[in-house]
């Protein structure tokens, strides 16, 4: 059957956005409307004629509304094959009327969890009848249209206009796919919440789901198809940001902007402005400043070449002075908690520059998970929320770090966490001065970071490498003393690293001989 006349609809929704207009449009087309509870009340208040489902089933809503639509006169109306004589005969024998359109959105379980509700309240917000009806209607999409998103109301009405009050098969197929995705996402949310609630760290089955936020022109490369999906969490970031200007974000923009904002969130805005500049998901400069404009300038001076076409993330609102500096070179995206009107006006002249504001920073210590697909499966792990304070650090060399060195080491350690392994980060006076990322050898990362520090010193007109007098952070232990000695040769005076190598004694001895102060964190920050 290509088109199905729409004569009878069942509407039962928690989200009543657009409900009155949609139901009114159906009524104007002569559609009979069945409904339940709060939905029926809302429709009657709008002056519409509604038939209670209880009138159809002959049973009242009971058990606090837990049982109202689980009845053959509802499910028979959804599941009956209208072109099957036996089904039609059963409908006639038992007084079952066909339902041509089901409009259901589910109890707000995800929103209830997000508000921090207790266990019993979350359980009560698990919908049973809704998913059952949705799955029934979606299975029978040859004869029934099912709507689970308010965003599809207009498409249904337009189809009715184009097909003389009937729904076309292609639309019903699309709606059915959306419906199954919605019930799958709902079940994923419930099962994921319950796993956390009962402390099941590695449940036998894991379900993940997402909602389309933005179709993308392509993925990492033009021959790859891609799209951006959100997971429904309230964590501030790219997924929740408001885009004020600029063309749509690309796959690489989203990936890099997320990396930039997660990095800058490591630094409490109450402790002062911090700016991070990212390129290909790695920081090319991170710095503190007395002002945000100074923080940006210091981050920029870590690697002026790589900053071109990069992503800028701020831990405090974007102001006009900082905006004026940023627009001096081409920048892809700027993300910040807020932006002043003056800063927005400066950016308005750069039509390709995207400005995102998030309303806040993500909590770097908040539990979350990361997922990576591999052939035939996926890897899931807790997000790296590890952090260290001064009291967590273990000095292992004869010379103890100075207060200034300790401050820079903690800063460098926070940055190294967000650099692809093997990661080496040089920091001096609250600013990165050299970063080595993603090398197969830690000594190569040390060498590359030192070369960048030397190159930028020349570009800035300074007489010696920016690494002179710096501290260095390594995301994992030094397996040999060579990487540490490369840092010492570059001019570093102190080292922060996890420790734990079989050759720790050898590395400590080398640090002592070089006059370095070194502390162990006891924590590794691999990032692949």
Buried (B, 14 or more C-beta within 10 A) or exposed (E): EEBBBBBBBBBBBBEBEEBBEBBBBBBEEEBBBBBBBEBBEBBEEBEBEBBBBBEBBEBEBEEEEEBBBBBEBBBBBBBBBBEEEEBBEBBEEEEBBBBBBBBBBBBBBBBBBEEEBEEEEBBBBBBEBBBBBBBBBBBBBBBBBBBBBBEBBEBBBEBBEEBEBBBBBEBBBBBBEBBBBBBBBBBBBBBBBBBBEEEEEEEEEBBBBBBEBBEBEEBEEEEEEBEBEBBBBEBBBBBBBEBBBBEEBBBBBBBBBBBBBBBBBBBEBEEBBBBBBBBBBBBBBBBBBEBBBBBBBBBBBBBBEBBBEBBBBBBBBBBBBBBBBBBEEEBBBBBBBBBBEBBBEBBEEBEEBBBBBBEBBBEBEEEBEEEEEEEEEEEEEEBBEBBBEEEBBEBBBEBEBEEBBBBBBBBBBBBBBBBBBBBBBBBBBBBBBBBBBBBEBBBBBBBBBBBBBBBBBEEEEEEEBBBBBBBBBBBBBBBBBBBBBBBBEBBBBBBBBBBEBEBBEBBBEBBBEBEBBBBBBEBBBEBE
